[in-house]
Amino acid sequence: MEKFAIGLILGALGGALLVTNNYKMRTLVKKSQEEVQAKLDELMDEKIRAMEESAEETVDSVKETVKENVDKLKSKVQKEAKQ
């Protein structure tokens, strides 16, 4: 009977420790997952911002180039018209 009682107590303590550790592990894993997700979100936001800025710069550059080419063509047309 004593062995059974000791085994029961040890089993209960071991089970309680496992449950506590599992809860701590689940909490730790959940926290780690949230941290990783937050970092990934931050990195993705930075990449998206960089891509948007690059796209805006490209659009501005293209507009400038088109404007310059239009001005050149107008001046050529005016020269040809004078001749």
Short mmCIF file of the C-alpha atoms (twelve columns), coordinates in Angstrom:
data_MODEL
# 
_entry.id   MODEL 
# 
loop_
_atom_site.group_PDB 
_atom_site.id 
_atom_site.type_symbol 
_atom_site.label_atom_id 
_atom_site.label_alt_id 
_atom_site.label_comp_id 
_atom_site.label_asym_id 
_atom_site.label_seq_id 
_atom_site.Cartn_x 
_atom_site.Cartn_y 
_atom_site.Cartn_z 
_atom_site.pdbx_PDB_model_num 
ATOM 1  C CA . MET A 1  0.000  0.000  0.000   1 
ATOM 2  C CA . GLU A 2  2.825  2.366  0.823   1 
ATOM 3  C CA . LYS A 3  4.456  1.772  -2.548  1 
ATOM 4  C CA . PHE A 4  1.159  2.480  -4.267  1 
ATOM 5  C CA . ALA A 5  0.681  5.711  -2.316  1 
ATOM 6  C CA . ILE A 6  4.252  6.826  -3.024  1 
ATOM 7  C CA . GLY A 7  3.816  5.932  -6.702  1 
ATOM 8  C CA . LEU A 8  0.516  7.822  -6.815  1 
ATOM 9  C CA . ILE A 9  2.048  10.914 -5.210  1 
ATOM 10 C CA . LEU A 10 5.104  10.822 -7.473  1 
ATOM 11 C CA . GLY A 11 2.892  10.301 -10.505 1 
ATOM 12 C CA . ALA A 12 0.666  13.211 -9.521  1 
ATOM 13 C CA . LEU A 13 3.681  15.464 -8.941  1 
ATOM 14 C CA . GLY A 14 5.251  14.358 -12.221 1 
ATOM 15 C CA . GLY A 15 1.986  14.956 -14.054 1 
ATOM 16 C CA . ALA A 16 1.605  18.373 -12.455 1 
ATOM 17 C CA . LEU A 17 5.155  19.277 -13.493 1 
ATOM 18 C CA . LEU A 18 4.523  18.082 -17.044 1 
ATOM 19 C CA . VAL A 19 1.291  20.064 -17.276 1 
ATOM 20 C CA . THR A 20 3.005  23.162 -15.876 1 
ATOM 21 C CA . ASN A 21 5.965  22.747 -18.197 1 
ATOM 22 C CA . ASN A 22 3.687  22.113 -21.154 1 
ATOM 23 C CA . TYR A 23 1.726  25.260 -20.341 1 
ATOM 24 C CA . LYS A 24 4.970  27.218 -20.033 1 
ATOM 25 C CA . MET A 25 6.247  25.709 -23.281 1 
ATOM 26 C CA . ARG A 26 3.006  26.507 -25.106 1 
ATOM 27 C CA . THR A 27 3.152  30.051 -23.777 1 
ATOM 28 C CA . LEU A 28 6.809  30.369 -24.754 1 
ATOM 29 C CA . VAL A 29 6.202  28.952 -28.225 1 
ATOM 30 C CA . LYS A 30 3.184  31.198 -28.723 1 
ATOM 31 C CA . LYS A 31 5.201  34.239 -27.614 1 
ATOM 32 C CA . SER A 32 8.073  33.293 -29.923 1 
ATOM 33 C CA . GLN A 33 5.692  32.823 -32.842 1 
ATOM 34 C CA . GLU A 34 4.159  36.239 -32.205 1 
ATOM 35 C CA . GLU A 35 7.606  37.855 -32.079 1 
ATOM 36 C CA . VAL A 36 8.676  36.187 -35.312 1 
ATOM 37 C CA . GLN A 37 5.399  37.181 -36.992 1 
ATOM 38 C CA . ALA A 38 5.841  40.787 -35.835 1 
ATOM 39 C CA . LYS A 39 9.391  40.890 -37.225 1 
ATOM 40 C CA . LEU A 40 8.252  39.379 -40.524 1 
ATOM 41 C CA . ASP A 41 5.429  41.904 -40.766 1 
ATOM 42 C CA . GLU A 42 7.874  44.723 -40.084 1 
ATOM 43 C CA . LEU A 43 10.295 43.450 -42.735 1 
ATOM 44 C CA . MET A 44 7.500  43.055 -45.268 1 
ATOM 45 C CA . ASP A 45 6.273  46.596 -44.556 1 
ATOM 46 C CA . GLU A 46 9.802  47.928 -45.097 1 
ATOM 47 C CA . LYS A 47 10.126 46.019 -48.384 1 
ATOM 48 C CA . ILE A 48 6.744  47.292 -49.564 1 
ATOM 49 C CA . ARG A 49 7.664  50.881 -48.671 1 
ATOM 50 C CA . ALA A 50 10.975 50.542 -50.511 1 
ATOM 51 C CA . MET A 51 9.216  49.128 -53.572 1 
ATOM 52 C CA . GLU A 52 6.649  51.948 -53.524 1 
ATOM 53 C CA . GLU A 53 9.389  54.572 -53.254 1 
ATOM 54 C CA . SER A 54 11.294 52.943 -56.093 1 
ATOM 55 C CA . ALA A 55 8.160  52.860 -58.226 1 
ATOM 56 C CA . GLU A 56 7.480  56.544 -57.520 1 
ATOM 57 C CA . GLU A 57 11.068 57.450 -58.433 1 
ATOM 58 C CA . THR A 58 10.759 55.461 -61.655 1 
ATOM 59 C CA . VAL A 59 7.491  57.196 -62.549 1 
ATOM 60 C CA . ASP A 60 9.051  60.610 -61.897 1 
ATOM 61 C CA . SER A 61 12.082 59.694 -63.997 1 
ATOM 62 C CA . VAL A 62 9.914  58.484 -66.862 1 
ATOM 63 C CA . LYS A 63 7.799  61.649 -66.730 1 
ATOM 64 C CA . GLU A 64 10.957 63.778 -66.855 1 
ATOM 65 C CA . THR A 65 12.356 61.831 -69.784 1 
ATOM 66 C CA . VAL A 66 9.080  62.046 -71.690 1 
ATOM 67 C CA . LYS A 67 8.870  65.789 -71.062 1 
ATOM 68 C CA . GLU A 68 12.450 66.280 -72.310 1 
ATOM 69 C CA . ASN A 69 11.776 64.216 -75.419 1 
ATOM 70 C CA . VAL A 70 8.557  66.130 -76.129 1 
ATOM 71 C CA . ASP A 71 10.443 69.420 -75.800 1 
ATOM 72 C CA . LYS A 72 13.167 68.168 -78.184 1 
ATOM 73 C CA . LEU A 73 10.570 67.059 -80.716 1 
ATOM 74 C CA . LYS A 74 8.762  70.387 -80.507 1 
ATOM 75 C CA . SER A 75 11.990 72.265 -81.130 1 
ATOM 76 C CA . LYS A 76 12.795 70.009 -84.113 1 
ATOM 77 C CA . VAL A 77 9.325  70.505 -85.515 1 
ATOM 78 C CA . GLN A 78 9.633  74.280 -85.122 1 
ATOM 79 C CA . LYS A 79 13.037 74.231 -86.875 1 
ATOM 80 C CA . GLU A 80 11.611 72.206 -89.731 1 
ATOM 81 C CA . ALA A 81 8.607  74.515 -89.985 1 
ATOM 82 C CA . LYS A 82 10.882 77.557 -90.283 1 
ATOM 83 C CA . GLN A 83 12.797 76.040 -93.158 1 
# 
